[in-house]
Amino acid sequence: MVSGCNEVKVVYEGEVVETTILARDKVNDLAVLKAKFSPQDVLSLSNEQPELMQDIFVAGYPFGTSLSSSLKITKGIVSSLAGLGDNYSQVQVDAALQPGNSGGPIFDEKGNVVAVAVAKLDLKNVVDRWGVVPENTNFGIKANVLSNLLDSQNISRPSPSRYGVSKRILGQKISQSTFHLSCLMTAARISEMRSQKVLFTDLGN
């Protein structure tokens, strides 16, 4: 999620905090960041594989803070247990993703992270190739991949919740553990990333 960033900063309680990149998984586009603050809550990772038609939610900051500085949530289901090109490190979901959602948690009704939002299909490419507008075709990296990255850094995390919680409590938990990241990069790098990041352009036949 931080590929190409010269600096990564996180907004916590209205303050901009610098981060240190501890580790990167370039294949799966994940990173571990360290910042000097203690969040009010921490998300747990699911230790179960995603299930087809499982209800999920996605948290993030689509379009950054252009719309508002508030966290946004979308809801959907697990549409497929594999990503583009039969990538089984990924899961496909139909919850809406926009630029700015990348890196956000995809979580279940217990508040456990089942995947990390990573990308969506490229609108122009799909329209040019198949003549249809792609709808609700988005992808996340499965939690077990993230778990392996955290294990490589000896980073502990809370045990996954076994019970569902109310929407009010779930909303509070997500709000207290999901933060807006700011990636500083050159204009040339931004242009390059737009063709790689939120978009998949090589769809095959």
N, C-alpha and C positions, 0 to 999 in steps of 0.2 A: 504494500500500500504506500510505501514511502520511496519507491524507486525514482531516482532523479531529483529528490529533494535536497537542497543545500542545507536547509534547516527545517525542523519540525517543531511546532509549538502547540501547546494545548491550552484551551481556555477553561479555567477552573474558578468558579464563583466570581466571574467577571474579570479575573486577572489572567494575563498571558504568561504561561510558564514554559520555560525552555525544557527540551527533552534530550536525552541521550539515546542513540540507537544501540541496543545491546546485541541484537542478532537479527538477521534477515534470512528469509526463505525465498530466494529469488524464483524458484520454480513455481511455488504456490502463491507468490506475491503477498507474503505475510512479514510482519516485523514485530519485534519486542522493543518497546520504548520504556524509558525510565524518566520519571519526573518527580520533583520534590514537593509532593503533597500527599495527603492520605484521604482518599475518597470516603464518603459516608457509607458506601456499599460496594461490593465486588460481585460480579457475575460468576456463577459456577458453570463449568462445562458439562454438557450431557455425556454420560458414559455409555449411552445407547445409540445405536445407529438410527438415522432418520428413517421414518416410515412413509410409504406412499400415502398421500392424502392427509398427512399429519397437519394439524393446524399450527401455523407459525406466525410470528410477528417480526418486523424489521424496524430497528431503531437507527436514527442517523440524522444528518443535517443536509438533506438534499438541497443543491444549489448554495451550499455554504450558509452564510447568514444573510443572503440577499433577500429571502422572503421574511425571515425573522430569526432571532437568536435562539428560539425555543426548539427543543428536541421534537422530531416528528416520528410518528409510528404508522406503519402500514401493516395490513393483515393479509394473509393468504394461506396457501397450502403447499406442501411438498409435491411438486408436479412430476418429478422424475428423480430417481436415485443416482443418476449419472449426469455429468455436464456435457459440454460440447465435445463431440468426437469420442463419446464413451469414456470420458474422464471420470473415473470413480473416486477421485479425490474431491469431486464437486457434487453438489446437489442442485437441482433446478427448482425454482419457486415461482409462483405467480404473483407474489406481493410486489407492488410497484417499487422500482429502484430508479434513482436519478443520479446524475453527477453529484457527488457529495455523500452518497450513501456508502460508497466503497470503504470497506474496513469496519462497517457497523455490524453489530450483533444480529443474528437471526436466532430467535429464541422461542421456546415452547411455552405452554400455558403454566408451567411450573417455574418459569424464569431461568431455565437452563439454556445455555447457548448450544444450538445444534449445528451452526455454521456461521461463517463470516462473509458478509456481502462482498462480492468481488467484481461483477460485470453484468452487462446486458448485451443483447444483440444490437448490431449496428443498423439503424433504421434505413438509411439510404441503400446500404448493400443488399438488405433483404428485399426492399421494394424493387430495386434494379434487377435482382436475380429471379424473384418469384412473383413480383407484381402485387404483393400484399403488405400491409403494415403489420409488423410483429407486435403482438400484444402479450404482456405478462410473461415474458420469457427472460428470466433473470437467473443468476447463478451465485452460489456461495461455496466457500471452501469448508469441508466438513470439520466438525469439532475435533475429531481424533487427529487430524493433521496439525491443528493448532496445539493440541495437547502434546504431541511429539516435540514441537518447537519449544514449548515451555519446559518440558522435561530436560531438553538439551542445555537449558540455562539453570536447572535446579530451582525452578520457580514453582512454589506451592500455590494451591488455589483451594477454595472451599469445596466441600463435597456437594455433589448435585442434589437438588431438592427432590424429594420423593412424592411430594404432595402439591396439588394445585393451589393457587392463591386467588384472591379476588382481583378484579381488574384494577381497583384503586391501589392495592398494595403492590401489584405488579408494575403499575405505572410509576409509583414512587421509587421502587427498586431500580428500574431501568434509568430513570432520570438522575438518580444518585450515582450511577456507575458508568454512564456513557457520556463522552465529552467530545467537543468539537476540536478537530486537529487542523492546524494551518501548515501547509507545505509551501515553503519558499523555494522557487526555482526560476531559472532564466526563461525569457520569452521563447527562445528556441526550443527549450526542453518542454515547455507547455504545449507547443504546437506538435511536437513529436508524440507526447503522451496522449493527446487527443485521438490519435489514430491507433493507440494500443490499449488504453485503459478501459474506460467504462464500456468499450465497444469491442465486439468480436467481428473482424472483417473477413477472415478466411473461413468460409463456411463449406467449402467443397461443393460437390454436385448434388 
